[in-house]
Amino acid sequence: MNQTQDNRILEHLKKGQTITALEALELFGCFRLSAVIHRLRENYEIDTNFVTKNKKTFAEYVLIGEKK
């Protein structure tokens, strides 16, 4: 597990920003955003929104908050 990459993506989400796989690759060099989101969901509630642009559908993740 790349803890630094996980932390950087978590900090991005904590700023109220969403993230997609393409953004994760461009911003953090992350090829497996879904794996990072899976690990983060152990402690955080993260919603998945499906976005369609140019006839392509992809996941966009948003942080809801910490799990209690």
All heavy atoms as TSV, in Angstrom:
chain	resi	resn	atom	element	x	y	z
A	1	MET	N	N	0.848	-1.195	0.000
A	1	MET	CA	C	0.000	0.000	0.000
A	1	MET	C	C	0.880	1.240	0.000
A	1	MET	O	O	1.840	1.328	0.753
A	1	MET	CB	C	-0.896	-0.025	1.238
A	1	MET	CG	C	-1.641	1.271	1.456
A	1	MET	SD	S	-2.931	1.184	2.694
A	1	MET	CE	C	-2.020	1.129	4.195
A	2	ASN	N	N	0.557	2.175	-0.877
A	2	ASN	CA	C	1.301	3.426	-0.947
A	2	ASN	C	C	0.626	4.442	-0.037
A	2	ASN	O	O	-0.276	5.158	-0.434
A	2	ASN	CB	C	1.342	3.930	-2.391
A	2	ASN	CG	C	2.220	5.154	-2.542
A	2	ASN	OD1	O	2.510	5.850	-1.576
A	2	ASN	ND2	N	2.632	5.413	-3.751
A	3	GLN	N	N	1.066	4.473	1.223
A	3	GLN	CA	C	0.430	5.325	2.222
A	3	GLN	C	C	0.480	6.796	1.834
A	3	GLN	O	O	-0.486	7.520	2.022
A	3	GLN	CB	C	1.107	5.111	3.580
A	3	GLN	CG	C	0.365	5.746	4.721
A	3	GLN	CD	C	-1.012	5.136	4.942
A	3	GLN	OE1	O	-1.208	3.941	4.788
A	3	GLN	NE2	N	-1.971	5.949	5.299
A	4	THR	N	N	1.584	7.235	1.260
A	4	THR	CA	C	1.709	8.635	0.870
A	4	THR	C	C	0.683	8.997	-0.188
A	4	THR	O	O	0.027	10.032	-0.094
A	4	THR	CB	C	3.132	8.922	0.344
A	4	THR	OG1	O	4.056	8.565	1.369
A	4	THR	CG2	C	3.308	10.367	-0.002
A	5	GLN	N	N	0.523	8.147	-1.175
A	5	GLN	CA	C	-0.462	8.389	-2.230
A	5	GLN	C	C	-1.876	8.404	-1.648
A	5	GLN	O	O	-2.679	9.274	-1.981
A	5	GLN	CB	C	-0.332	7.314	-3.308
A	5	GLN	CG	C	-1.054	7.637	-4.579
A	5	GLN	CD	C	-0.720	6.633	-5.650
A	5	GLN	OE1	O	-1.154	5.483	-5.557
A	5	GLN	NE2	N	0.031	7.034	-6.639
A	6	ASP	N	N	-2.162	7.467	-0.758
A	6	ASP	CA	C	-3.465	7.437	-0.095
A	6	ASP	C	C	-3.703	8.746	0.653
A	6	ASP	O	O	-4.785	9.331	0.567
A	6	ASP	CB	C	-3.560	6.266	0.879
A	6	ASP	CG	C	-3.653	4.913	0.188
A	6	ASP	OD1	O	-3.452	4.838	-1.041
A	6	ASP	OD2	O	-3.903	3.921	0.897
A	7	ASN	N	N	-2.709	9.187	1.396
A	7	ASN	CA	C	-2.845	10.419	2.174
A	7	ASN	C	C	-3.041	11.634	1.284
A	7	ASN	O	O	-3.836	12.520	1.614
A	7	ASN	CB	C	-1.625	10.632	3.072
A	7	ASN	CG	C	-1.591	9.666	4.232
A	7	ASN	OD1	O	-2.609	9.104	4.626
A	7	ASN	ND2	N	-0.412	9.450	4.777
A	8	ARG	N	N	-2.332	11.690	0.188
A	8	ARG	CA	C	-2.466	12.836	-0.718
A	8	ARG	C	C	-3.861	12.879	-1.335
A	8	ARG	O	O	-4.465	13.953	-1.446
A	8	ARG	CB	C	-1.388	12.786	-1.800
A	8	ARG	CG	C	0.011	13.027	-1.234
A	8	ARG	CD	C	1.090	12.865	-2.259
A	8	ARG	NE	N	0.980	13.927	-3.262
A	8	ARG	CZ	C	1.520	13.868	-4.462
A	8	ARG	NH1	N	2.209	12.807	-4.827
A	8	ARG	NH2	N	1.388	14.871	-5.306
A	9	ILE	N	N	-4.390	11.734	-1.699
A	9	ILE	CA	C	-5.744	11.678	-2.269
A	9	ILE	C	C	-6.769	12.016	-1.195
A	9	ILE	O	O	-7.723	12.764	-1.446
A	9	ILE	CB	C	-5.997	10.312	-2.931
A	9	ILE	CG1	C	-5.126	10.216	-4.201
A	9	ILE	CG2	C	-7.476	10.112	-3.242
A	9	ILE	CD1	C	-5.078	8.857	-4.839
A	10	LEU	N	N	-6.570	11.519	0.029
A	10	LEU	CA	C	-7.477	11.843	1.126
A	10	LEU	C	C	-7.475	13.353	1.393
A	10	LEU	O	O	-8.544	13.949	1.572
A	10	LEU	CB	C	-7.080	11.077	2.390
A	10	LEU	CG	C	-7.921	11.379	3.628
A	10	LEU	CD1	C	-9.394	11.063	3.395
A	10	LEU	CD2	C	-7.378	10.604	4.823
A	11	GLU	N	N	-6.327	13.972	1.422
A	11	GLU	CA	C	-6.253	15.421	1.648
A	11	GLU	C	C	-6.975	16.181	0.540
A	11	GLU	O	O	-7.638	17.177	0.797
A	11	GLU	CB	C	-4.798	15.881	1.771
A	11	GLU	CG	C	-4.139	15.439	3.059
A	11	GLU	CD	C	-4.906	15.844	4.308
A	11	GLU	OE1	O	-5.303	17.028	4.420
A	11	GLU	OE2	O	-5.135	14.977	5.169
A	12	HIS	N	N	-6.849	15.722	-0.679
A	12	HIS	CA	C	-7.559	16.322	-1.807
A	12	HIS	C	C	-9.075	16.257	-1.569
A	12	HIS	O	O	-9.775	17.258	-1.740
A	12	HIS	CB	C	-7.182	15.581	-3.098
A	12	HIS	CG	C	-7.858	16.062	-4.325
A	12	HIS	ND1	N	-7.396	17.137	-5.048
A	12	HIS	CD2	C	-8.964	15.619	-4.966
A	12	HIS	CE1	C	-8.203	17.332	-6.081
A	12	HIS	NE2	N	-9.161	16.418	-6.056
A	13	LEU	N	N	-9.556	15.093	-1.141
A	13	LEU	CA	C	-10.979	14.918	-0.878
A	13	LEU	C	C	-11.435	15.746	0.326
A	13	LEU	O	O	-12.535	16.287	0.330
A	13	LEU	CB	C	-11.297	13.438	-0.649
A	13	LEU	CG	C	-11.165	12.530	-1.869
A	13	LEU	CD1	C	-11.266	11.064	-1.460
A	13	LEU	CD2	C	-12.219	12.873	-2.911
A	14	LYS	N	N	-10.575	15.856	1.336
A	14	LYS	CA	C	-10.924	16.633	2.532
A	14	LYS	C	C	-11.097	18.120	2.227
A	14	LYS	O	O	-11.759	18.823	2.979
A	14	LYS	CB	C	-9.867	16.448	3.618
A	14	LYS	CG	C	-10.004	15.147	4.365
A	14	LYS	CD	C	-8.992	15.067	5.485
A	14	LYS	CE	C	-9.209	13.848	6.356
A	14	LYS	NZ	N	-8.230	13.773	7.460
A	15	LYS	N	N	-10.518	18.579	1.147
A	15	LYS	CA	C	-10.677	19.982	0.735
A	15	LYS	C	C	-12.025	20.223	0.066
A	15	LYS	O	O	-12.301	21.313	-0.402
A	15	LYS	CB	C	-9.556	20.381	-0.226
A	15	LYS	CG	C	-8.193	20.437	0.415
A	15	LYS	CD	C	-7.128	20.768	-0.617
A	15	LYS	CE	C	-5.744	20.704	0.001
A	15	LYS	NZ	N	-4.698	20.871	-1.020
A	16	GLY	N	N	-12.856	19.177	-0.002
A	16	GLY	CA	C	-14.173	19.304	-0.608
A	16	GLY	C	C	-14.164	19.098	-2.109
A	16	GLY	O	O	-15.154	19.356	-2.780
A	17	GLN	N	N	-13.052	18.605	-2.638
A	17	GLN	CA	C	-12.941	18.382	-4.070
A	17	GLN	C	C	-13.297	16.936	-4.399
A	17	GLN	O	O	-13.130	16.039	-3.584
A	17	GLN	CB	C	-11.523	18.693	-4.541
A	17	GLN	CG	C	-11.136	20.141	-4.300
A	17	GLN	CD	C	-9.701	20.425	-4.673
A	17	GLN	OE1	O	-8.844	19.568	-4.575
A	17	GLN	NE2	N	-9.448	21.641	-5.099
A	18	THR	N	N	-13.783	16.733	-5.611
A	18	THR	CA	C	-14.045	15.383	-6.104
A	18	THR	C	C	-12.795	14.897	-6.821
A	18	THR	O	O	-11.869	15.676	-7.084
A	18	THR	CB	C	-15.231	15.379	-7.079
A	18	THR	OG1	O	-14.916	16.219	-8.187
A	18	THR	CG2	C	-16.502	15.858	-6.397
A	19	ILE	N	N	-12.785	13.596	-7.139
A	19	ILE	CA	C	-11.657	13.059	-7.898
A	19	ILE	C	C	-12.134	11.935	-8.807
A	19	ILE	O	O	-13.013	11.153	-8.442
A	19	ILE	CB	C	-10.512	12.590	-6.969
A	19	ILE	CG1	C	-9.242	12.345	-7.775
A	19	ILE	CG2	C	-10.920	11.384	-6.149
A	19	ILE	CD1	C	-7.985	12.337	-6.949
A	20	THR	N	N	-11.565	11.897	-9.997
A	20	THR	CA	C	-11.812	10.834	-10.967
A	20	THR	C	C	-10.495	10.099	-11.195
A	20	THR	O	O	-9.426	10.574	-10.790
A	20	THR	CB	C	-12.311	11.394	-12.305
A	20	THR	OG1	O	-11.259	12.183	-12.883
A	20	THR	CG2	C	-13.561	12.241	-12.135
A	21	ALA	N	N	-10.571	8.974	-11.875
A	21	ALA	CA	C	-9.359	8.197	-12.162
A	21	ALA	C	C	-8.362	9.011	-12.987
A	21	ALA	O	O	-7.154	8.969	-12.729
A	21	ALA	CB	C	-9.719	6.903	-12.873
A	22	LEU	N	N	-8.856	9.762	-13.969
A	22	LEU	CA	C	-7.957	10.567	-14.796
A	22	LEU	C	C	-7.290	11.665	-13.973
A	22	LEU	O	O	-6.083	11.906	-14.105
A	22	LEU	CB	C	-8.720	11.169	-15.979
A	22	LEU	CG	C	-7.888	11.946	-16.990
A	22	LEU	CD1	C	-6.776	11.075	-17.571
A	22	LEU	CD2	C	-8.771	12.487	-18.095
A	23	GLU	N	N	-8.059	12.308	-13.092
A	23	GLU	CA	C	-7.472	13.338	-12.221
A	23	GLU	C	C	-6.443	12.743	-11.272
A	23	GLU	O	O	-5.397	13.339	-11.025
A	23	GLU	CB	C	-8.574	14.045	-11.426
A	23	GLU	CG	C	-9.483	14.895	-12.278
A	23	GLU	CD	C	-10.729	15.352	-11.566
A	23	GLU	OE1	O	-11.128	14.730	-10.553
A	23	GLU	OE2	O	-11.318	16.339	-12.028
A	24	ALA	N	N	-6.734	11.549	-10.735
A	24	ALA	CA	C	-5.795	10.885	-9.829
A	24	ALA	C	C	-4.487	10.569	-10.542
A	24	ALA	O	O	-3.405	10.725	-9.963
A	24	ALA	CB	C	-6.409	9.614	-9.265
A	25	LEU	N	N	-4.577	10.157	-11.783
A	25	LEU	CA	C	-3.377	9.871	-12.565
A	25	LEU	C	C	-2.587	11.150	-12.824
A	25	LEU	O	O	-1.374	11.187	-12.617
A	25	LEU	CB	C	-3.756	9.199	-13.885
A	25	LEU	CG	C	-2.605	8.836	-14.809
A	25	LEU	CD1	C	-1.622	7.891	-14.131
A	25	LEU	CD2	C	-3.142	8.218	-16.092
A	26	GLU	N	N	-3.279	12.207	-13.239
A	26	GLU	CA	C	-2.610	13.467	-13.553
A	26	GLU	C	C	-2.019	14.139	-12.316
A	26	GLU	O	O	-0.894	14.638	-12.348
A	26	GLU	CB	C	-3.588	14.427	-14.225
A	26	GLU	CG	C	-4.001	13.993	-15.612
A	26	GLU	CD	C	-5.110	14.844	-16.208
A	26	GLU	OE1	O	-5.726	15.655	-15.475
A	26	GLU	OE2	O	-5.381	14.686	-17.417
A	27	LEU	N	N	-2.759	14.148	-11.215
A	27	LEU	CA	C	-2.326	14.874	-10.018
A	27	LEU	C	C	-1.364	14.095	-9.142
A	27	LEU	O	O	-0.452	14.670	-8.540
A	27	LEU	CB	C	-3.547	15.279	-9.177
A	27	LEU	CG	C	-4.523	16.250	-9.808
A	27	LEU	CD1	C	-5.771	16.397	-8.936
A	27	LEU	CD2	C	-3.865	17.612	-10.011
A	28	PHE	N	N	-1.591	12.770	-9.030
A	28	PHE	CA	C	-0.852	11.979	-8.046
A	28	PHE	C	C	-0.120	10.774	-8.627
A	28	PHE	O	O	0.483	10.011	-7.887
A	28	PHE	CB	C	-1.812	11.502	-6.942
A	28	PHE	CG	C	-2.601	12.625	-6.325
A	28	PHE	CD1	C	-3.966	12.736	-6.550
A	28	PHE	CD2	C	-1.987	13.585	-5.538
A	28	PHE	CE1	C	-4.706	13.770	-5.989
A	28	PHE	CE2	C	-2.707	14.629	-4.979
A	28	PHE	CZ	C	-4.070	14.725	-5.198
A	29	GLY	N	N	-0.217	10.567	-9.937
A	29	GLY	CA	C	0.426	9.417	-10.552
A	29	GLY	C	C	-0.200	8.104	-10.115
A	29	GLY	O	O	0.447	7.067	-10.108
A	30	CYS	N	N	-1.476	8.146	-9.774
A	30	CYS	CA	C	-2.188	6.975	-9.259
A	30	CYS	C	C	-2.924	6.277	-10.398
A	30	CYS	O	O	-3.829	6.849	-11.006
A	30	CYS	CB	C	-3.179	7.410	-8.182
A	30	CYS	SG	S	-4.205	6.075	-7.562
A	31	PHE	N	N	-2.550	5.031	-10.659
A	31	PHE	CA	C	-3.194	4.243	-11.710
A	31	PHE	C	C	-4.401	3.464	-11.193
A	31	PHE	O	O	-5.195	2.987	-11.981
A	31	PHE	CB	C	-2.202	3.243	-12.315
A	31	PHE	CG	C	-1.234	3.867	-13.263
A	31	PHE	CD1	C	-0.013	4.338	-12.816
A	31	PHE	CD2	C	-1.531	4.002	-14.609
A	31	PHE	CE1	C	0.885	4.915	-13.691
A	31	PHE	CE2	C	-0.641	4.572	-15.495
A	31	PHE	CZ	C	0.567	5.031	-15.026
A	32	ARG	N	N	-4.496	3.282	-9.864
A	32	ARG	CA	C	-5.545	2.434	-9.288
A	32	ARG	C	C	-6.342	3.195	-8.233
A	32	ARG	O	O	-6.342	2.849	-7.058
A	32	ARG	CB	C	-4.914	1.192	-8.670
A	32	ARG	CG	C	-4.152	0.337	-9.650
A	32	ARG	CD	C	-4.844	-0.911	-10.064
A	32	ARG	NE	N	-5.173	-1.710	-8.889
A	32	ARG	CZ	C	-6.375	-2.229	-8.704
A	32	ARG	NH1	N	-7.321	-2.063	-9.570
A	32	ARG	NH2	N	-6.617	-2.934	-7.627
A	33	LEU	N	N	-7.039	4.235	-8.670
A	33	LEU	CA	C	-7.818	5.038	-7.739
A	33	LEU	C	C	-8.850	4.194	-7.012
A	33	LEU	O	O	-9.069	4.389	-5.809
A	33	LEU	CB	C	-8.501	6.202	-8.459
A	33	LEU	CG	C	-9.379	7.087	-7.579
A	33	LEU	CD1	C	-8.561	7.743	-6.476
A	33	LEU	CD2	C	-10.105	8.122	-8.409
A	34	SER	N	N	-9.478	3.254	-7.680
A	34	SER	CA	C	-10.505	2.439	-7.022
A	34	SER	C	C	-9.926	1.668	-5.838
A	34	SER	O	O	-10.599	1.489	-4.818
A	34	SER	CB	C	-11.176	1.493	-8.006
A	34	SER	OG	O	-10.226	0.605	-8.556
A	35	ALA	N	N	-8.680	1.224	-5.924
A	35	ALA	CA	C	-8.034	0.521	-4.816
A	35	ALA	C	C	-7.783	1.472	-3.650
A	35	ALA	O	O	-7.972	1.112	-2.485
A	35	ALA	CB	C	-6.732	-0.113	-5.271
A	36	VAL	N	N	-7.365	2.687	-3.957
A	36	VAL	CA	C	-7.149	3.691	-2.909
A	36	VAL	C	C	-8.474	4.004	-2.219
A	36	VAL	O	O	-8.550	4.032	-0.987
A	36	VAL	CB	C	-6.525	4.980	-3.494
A	36	VAL	CG1	C	-6.482	6.084	-2.451
A	36	VAL	CG2	C	-5.135	4.697	-4.036
A	37	ILE	N	N	-9.529	4.214	-2.991
A	37	ILE	CA	C	-10.847	4.511	-2.431
A	37	ILE	C	C	-11.308	3.347	-1.558
A	37	ILE	O	O	-11.844	3.553	-0.457
A	37	ILE	CB	C	-11.869	4.808	-3.549
A	37	ILE	CG1	C	-11.481	6.081	-4.310
A	37	ILE	CG2	C	-13.279	4.904	-2.979
A	37	ILE	CD1	C	-11.439	7.357	-3.479
A	38	HIS	N	N	-11.072	2.128	-1.989
A	38	HIS	CA	C	-11.443	0.946	-1.204
A	38	HIS	C	C	-10.766	0.984	0.170
A	38	HIS	O	O	-11.412	0.726	1.200
A	38	HIS	CB	C	-11.075	-0.331	-1.959
A	38	HIS	CG	C	-11.412	-1.577	-1.227
A	38	HIS	ND1	N	-12.691	-2.060	-1.123
A	38	HIS	CD2	C	-10.626	-2.440	-0.531
A	38	HIS	CE1	C	-12.677	-3.173	-0.406
A	38	HIS	NE2	N	-11.436	-3.421	-0.037
A	39	ARG	N	N	-9.468	1.291	0.201
A	39	ARG	CA	C	-8.741	1.368	1.477
A	39	ARG	C	C	-9.260	2.521	2.334
A	39	ARG	O	O	-9.442	2.370	3.541
A	39	ARG	CB	C	-7.243	1.530	1.230
A	39	ARG	CG	C	-6.579	0.274	0.705
A	39	ARG	CD	C	-5.074	0.387	0.714
A	39	ARG	NE	N	-4.569	1.412	-0.175
A	39	ARG	CZ	C	-4.229	1.217	-1.448
A	39	ARG	NH1	N	-4.374	0.018	-1.996
A	39	ARG	NH2	N	-3.747	2.210	-2.175
A	40	LEU	N	N	-9.513	3.668	1.720
A	40	LEU	CA	C	-9.986	4.827	2.474
A	40	LEU	C	C	-11.370	4.599	3.062
A	40	LEU	O	O	-11.701	5.135	4.125
A	40	LEU	CB	C	-9.995	6.079	1.589
A	40	LEU	CG	C	-8.637	6.600	1.138
A	40	LEU	CD1	C	-8.814	7.796	0.210
A	40	LEU	CD2	C	-7.768	6.981	2.335
A	41	ARG	N	N	-12.176	3.784	2.405
A	41	ARG	CA	C	-13.534	3.517	2.885
A	41	ARG	C	C	-13.553	2.727	4.195
A	41	ARG	O	O	-14.595	2.623	4.833
A	41	ARG	CB	C	-14.348	2.790	1.816
A	41	ARG	CG	C	-14.847	3.736	0.751
A	41	ARG	CD	C	-15.723	3.053	-0.260
A	41	ARG	NE	N	-16.397	4.049	-1.106
A	41	ARG	CZ	C	-16.759	3.841	-2.345
A	41	ARG	NH1	N	-16.548	2.661	-2.911
A	41	ARG	NH2	N	-17.352	4.795	-3.030
A	42	GLU	N	N	-12.427	2.198	4.608
A	42	GLU	CA	C	-12.360	1.544	5.916
A	42	GLU	C	C	-12.640	2.552	7.031
A	42	GLU	O	O	-13.197	2.197	8.063
A	42	GLU	CB	C	-10.996	0.893	6.124
A	42	GLU	CG	C	-10.738	-0.286	5.217
A	42	GLU	CD	C	-9.352	-0.865	5.406
A	42	GLU	OE1	O	-8.717	-0.600	6.453
A	42	GLU	OE2	O	-8.896	-1.587	4.503
A	43	ASN	N	N	-12.235	3.812	6.824
A	43	ASN	CA	C	-12.366	4.840	7.854
A	43	ASN	C	C	-13.208	6.044	7.448
A	43	ASN	O	O	-13.522	6.877	8.294
A	43	ASN	CB	C	-10.981	5.345	8.262
A	43	ASN	CG	C	-10.132	4.242	8.863
A	43	ASN	OD1	O	-10.563	3.563	9.779
A	43	ASN	ND2	N	-8.946	4.043	8.327
A	44	TYR	N	N	-13.527	6.142	6.168
A	44	TYR	CA	C	-14.244	7.317	5.660
A	44	TYR	C	C	-15.423	6.889	4.807
A	44	TYR	O	O	-15.362	5.873	4.108
A	44	TYR	CB	C	-13.310	8.201	4.823
A	44	TYR	CG	C	-12.182	8.784	5.622
A	44	TYR	CD1	C	-10.966	8.120	5.710
A	44	TYR	CD2	C	-12.333	9.978	6.306
A	44	TYR	CE1	C	-9.927	8.627	6.469
A	44	TYR	CE2	C	-11.300	10.501	7.063
A	44	TYR	CZ	C	-10.095	9.829	7.144
A	44	TYR	OH	O	-9.083	10.338	7.902
A	45	GLU	N	N	-16.479	7.702	4.861
A	45	GLU	CA	C	-17.614	7.488	3.978
A	45	GLU	C	C	-17.360	8.268	2.696
A	45	GLU	O	O	-17.202	9.492	2.726
A	45	GLU	CB	C	-18.906	7.967	4.646
A	45	GLU	CG	C	-20.137	7.633	3.851
A	45	GLU	CD	C	-21.418	8.046	4.547
A	45	GLU	OE1	O	-21.392	8.310	5.758
A	45	GLU	OE2	O	-22.435	8.109	3.849
A	46	ILE	N	N	-17.296	7.560	1.587
A	46	ILE	CA	C	-17.013	8.173	0.283
A	46	ILE	C	C	-18.104	7.732	-0.686
A	46	ILE	O	O	-18.352	6.538	-0.844
A	46	ILE	CB	C	-15.622	7.745	-0.235
A	46	ILE	CG1	C	-14.548	8.214	0.747
A	46	ILE	CG2	C	-15.379	8.299	-1.641
A	46	ILE	CD1	C	-13.149	7.710	0.440
A	47	ASP	N	N	-18.751	8.697	-1.300
A	47	ASP	CA	C	-19.796	8.414	-2.279
A	47	ASP	C	C	-19.209	8.334	-3.680
A	47	ASP	O	O	-18.223	9.009	-3.993
A	47	ASP	CB	C	-20.873	9.487	-2.274
A	47	ASP	CG	C	-21.965	9.225	-1.261
A	47	ASP	OD1	O	-21.954	8.159	-0.609
A	47	ASP	OD2	O	-22.844	10.098	-1.123
A	48	THR	N	N	-19.845	7.532	-4.503
A	48	THR	CA	C	-19.474	7.407	-5.906
A	48	THR	C	C	-20.595	7.991	-6.756
A	48	THR	O	O	-21.748	7.596	-6.611
A	48	THR	CB	C	-19.280	5.931	-6.294
A	48	THR	OG1	O	-18.321	5.342	-5.421
A	48	THR	CG2	C	-18.814	5.801	-7.736
A	49	ASN	N	N	-20.253	8.939	-7.604
A	49	ASN	CA	C	-21.188	9.497	-8.577
A	49	ASN	C	C	-20.711	9.070	-9.955
A	49	ASN	O	O	-19.510	9.103	-10.229
A	49	ASN	CB	C	-21.215	11.023	-8.496
A	49	ASN	CG	C	-21.627	11.514	-7.132
A	49	ASN	OD1	O	-22.582	11.027	-6.552
A	49	ASN	ND2	N	-20.892	12.472	-6.603
A	50	PHE	N	N	-21.640	8.677	-10.807
A	50	PHE	CA	C	-21.260	8.310	-12.168
A	50	PHE	C	C	-21.577	9.471	-13.094
A	50	PHE	O	O	-22.687	9.982	-13.111
A	50	PHE	CB	C	-21.970	7.022	-12.605
A	50	PHE	CG	C	-21.443	5.830	-11.866
A	50	PHE	CD1	C	-22.089	5.346	-10.744
A	50	PHE	CD2	C	-20.271	5.224	-12.273
A	50	PHE	CE1	C	-21.592	4.260	-10.041
A	50	PHE	CE2	C	-19.758	4.138	-11.580
A	50	PHE	CZ	C	-20.420	3.660	-10.462
A	51	VAL	N	N	-20.560	9.898	-13.819
A	51	VAL	CA	C	-20.633	11.067	-14.695
A	51	VAL	C	C	-20.493	10.596	-16.136
A	51	VAL	O	O	-19.661	9.730	-16.423
A	51	VAL	CB	C	-19.498	12.051	-14.355
A	51	VAL	CG1	C	-19.526	13.253	-15.254
A	51	VAL	CG2	C	-19.567	12.461	-12.892
A	52	THR	N	N	-21.281	11.164	-17.026
A	52	THR	CA	C	-21.163	10.857	-18.447
A	52	THR	C	C	-20.782	12.115	-19.198
A	52	THR	O	O	-21.450	13.142	-19.081
A	52	THR	CB	C	-22.489	10.296	-19.002
A	52	THR	OG1	O	-22.834	9.116	-18.261
A	52	THR	CG2	C	-22.370	9.938	-20.473
A	53	LYS	N	N	-19.664	12.031	-19.915
A	53	LYS	CA	C	-19.192	13.119	-20.775
A	53	LYS	C	C	-18.707	12.517	-22.081
A	53	LYS	O	O	-17.989	11.516	-22.073
A	53	LYS	CB	C	-18.034	13.888	-20.116
A	53	LYS	CG	C	-18.449	14.755	-18.952
A	53	LYS	CD	C	-17.289	15.582	-18.452
A	53	LYS	CE	C	-17.712	16.399	-17.245
A	53	LYS	NZ	N	-16.600	17.127	-16.671
A	54	ASN	N	N	-19.098	13.128	-23.177
A	54	ASN	CA	C	-18.687	12.638	-24.495
A	54	ASN	C	C	-18.964	11.144	-24.672
A	54	ASN	O	O	-18.119	10.388	-25.154
A	54	ASN	CB	C	-17.206	12.936	-24.750
A	54	ASN	CG	C	-16.906	14.409	-24.709
A	54	ASN	OD1	O	-17.705	15.232	-25.141
A	54	ASN	ND2	N	-15.754	14.765	-24.164
A	55	LYS	N	N	-20.141	10.714	-24.218
A	55	LYS	CA	C	-20.584	9.320	-24.327
A	55	LYS	C	C	-19.739	8.339	-23.523
A	55	LYS	O	O	-19.798	7.133	-23.733
A	55	LYS	CB	C	-20.655	8.894	-25.792
A	55	LYS	CG	C	-21.640	9.713	-26.604
A	55	LYS	CD	C	-21.714	9.224	-28.027
A	55	LYS	CE	C	-22.676	10.099	-28.826
A	55	LYS	NZ	N	-22.774	9.663	-30.213
A	56	LYS	N	N	-18.932	8.843	-22.587
A	56	LYS	CA	C	-18.127	7.999	-21.704
A	56	LYS	C	C	-18.638	8.186	-20.288
A	56	LYS	O	O	-18.867	9.313	-19.845
A	56	LYS	CB	C	-16.644	8.397	-21.746
A	56	LYS	CG	C	-16.029	8.397	-23.122
A	56	LYS	CD	C	-15.733	7.008	-23.582
A	56	LYS	CE	C	-15.005	7.098	-24.919
A	56	LYS	NZ	N	-14.971	5.866	-25.623
A	57	THR	N	N	-18.797	7.100	-19.562
A	57	THR	CA	C	-19.240	7.157	-18.178
A	57	THR	C	C	-18.090	6.725	-17.275
A	57	THR	O	O	-17.418	5.732	-17.547
A	57	THR	CB	C	-20.458	6.243	-17.960
A	57	THR	OG1	O	-21.503	6.666	-18.839
A	57	THR	CG2	C	-20.961	6.316	-16.525
A	58	PHE	N	N	-17.873	7.505	-16.212
A	58	PHE	CA	C	-16.782	7.212	-15.287
A	58	PHE	C	C	-17.198	7.593	-13.876
A	58	PHE	O	O	-18.150	8.345	-13.669
A	58	PHE	CB	C	-15.495	7.942	-15.701
A	58	PHE	CG	C	-15.678	9.423	-15.908
A	58	PHE	CD1	C	-15.484	10.309	-14.870
A	58	PHE	CD2	C	-16.074	9.920	-17.136
A	58	PHE	CE1	C	-15.671	11.669	-15.053
A	58	PHE	CE2	C	-16.243	11.275	-17.341
A	58	PHE	CZ	C	-16.035	12.155	-16.289
A	59	ALA	N	N	-16.471	7.050	-12.899
A	59	ALA	CA	C	-16.769	7.300	-11.491
A	59	ALA	C	C	-16.072	8.572	-11.025
A	59	ALA	O	O	-14.936	8.862	-11.401
A	59	ALA	CB	C	-16.311	6.132	-10.644
A	60	GLU	N	N	-16.789	9.297	-10.177
A	60	GLU	CA	C	-16.249	10.485	-9.522
A	60	GLU	C	C	-16.519	10.287	-8.031
A	60	GLU	O	O	-17.646	9.984	-7.640
A	60	GLU	CB	C	-16.960	11.724	-10.050
A	60	GLU	CG	C	-16.527	13.019	-9.409
A	60	GLU	CD	C	-17.310	14.186	-9.962
A	60	GLU	OE1	O	-18.514	14.304	-9.618
A	60	GLU	OE2	O	-16.733	14.953	-10.726
A	61	TYR	N	N	-15.502	10.434	-7.221
A	61	TYR	CA	C	-15.617	10.163	-5.794
A	61	TYR	C	C	-15.650	11.463	-5.002
A	61	TYR	O	O	-14.956	12.426	-5.338
A	61	TYR	CB	C	-14.447	9.308	-5.317
A	61	TYR	CG	C	-14.364	7.981	-6.035
A	61	TYR	CD1	C	-13.499	7.792	-7.102
A	61	TYR	CD2	C	-15.170	6.911	-5.644
A	61	TYR	CE1	C	-13.432	6.583	-7.766
A	61	TYR	CE2	C	-15.109	5.692	-6.308
A	61	TYR	CZ	C	-14.242	5.541	-7.360
A	61	TYR	OH	O	-14.180	4.343	-8.018
A	62	VAL	N	N	-16.450	11.449	-3.923
A	62	VAL	CA	C	-16.561	12.613	-3.046
A	62	VAL	C	C	-16.593	12.126	-1.598
A	62	VAL	O	O	-17.251	11.133	-1.277
A	62	VAL	CB	C	-17.797	13.474	-3.384
A	62	VAL	CG1	C	-19.084	12.696	-3.227
A	62	VAL	CG2	C	-17.828	14.740	-2.557
A	63	LEU	N	N	-15.846	12.815	-0.740
A	63	LEU	CA	C	-15.796	12.477	0.670
A	63	LEU	C	C	-17.016	13.012	1.384
A	63	LEU	O	O	-17.340	14.199	1.270
A	63	LEU	CB	C	-14.521	13.061	1.299
A	63	LEU	CG	C	-14.327	12.832	2.788
A	63	LEU	CD1	C	-14.097	11.357	3.073
A	63	LEU	CD2	C	-13.157	13.664	3.295
A	64	ILE	N	N	-17.694	12.159	2.133
A	64	ILE	CA	C	-18.857	12.563	2.925
A	64	ILE	C	C	-18.407	12.883	4.357
A	64	ILE	O	O	-18.813	13.875	4.929
A	64	ILE	CB	C	-19.934	11.461	2.938
A	64	ILE	CG1	C	-20.378	11.113	1.520
A	64	ILE	CG2	C	-21.127	11.864	3.795
A	64	ILE	CD1	C	-20.883	12.296	0.704
A	65	GLY	N	N	-17.570	12.053	4.916
A	65	GLY	CA	C	-17.053	12.295	6.272
A	65	GLY	C	C	-16.405	11.046	6.838
A	65	GLY	O	O	-16.325	10.019	6.182
A	66	GLU	N	N	-15.959	11.167	8.077
A	66	GLU	CA	C	-15.348	10.031	8.766
A	66	GLU	C	C	-16.434	9.101	9.270
A	66	GLU	O	O	-17.510	9.533	9.637
A	66	GLU	CB	C	-14.498	10.501	9.943
A	66	GLU	CG	C	-13.181	11.095	9.520
A	66	GLU	CD	C	-12.247	11.309	10.687
A	66	GLU	OE1	O	-11.908	10.309	11.356
A	66	GLU	OE2	O	-11.870	12.457	10.916
A	67	LYS	N	N	-16.108	7.813	9.295
A	67	LYS	CA	C	-17.031	6.837	9.876
A	67	LYS	C	C	-16.921	6.938	11.389
A	67	LYS	O	O	-15.866	7.229	11.924
A	67	LYS	CB	C	-16.682	5.424	9.413
A	67	LYS	CG	C	-17.021	5.177	7.975
A	67	LYS	CD	C	-16.812	3.729	7.636
A	67	LYS	CE	C	-17.247	3.461	6.205
A	67	LYS	NZ	N	-17.003	2.062	5.823
A	68	LYS	N	N	-18.036	6.663	12.049
A	68	LYS	CA	C	-18.039	6.742	13.525
A	68	LYS	C	C	-17.735	5.407	14.137
A	68	LYS	O	O	-17.828	4.378	13.603
A	68	LYS	CB	C	-19.391	7.259	13.989
A	68	LYS	CG	C	-19.603	8.649	13.484
A	68	LYS	CD	C	-20.889	9.234	14.011
A	68	LYS	CE	C	-20.987	10.632	13.429
A	68	LYS	NZ	N	-21.929	11.470	13.945
